Amino acid sequence: MWLNIKRQPSLLFLMAVAYRGSMCKKLENTYFQLYDITITNTYYQKKQELTMAKIFPVKEWLDI
């Protein structure tokens, strides 16, 4: 699963944290849960932005 890491450096950081967390069995689940939540939130946020862009075109916002 390759994501565009250059545009989202925080994902690279989270992946490093998740990898480090896997060494500590106690914290492993927490790290990966946070990672999954971040991915999901980003996906739905982008999807919502695209939907909003379709409903309200930019020309209407700028009154062109």
Secondary structure, DSSP 8 states (H G I E B T S, - for coil): ----TTT-HHHHHHHHHHHHHTTSHHHHHHHHHHHHHHHHHHHHHHHHHHHHHHHS-HHHHHT-
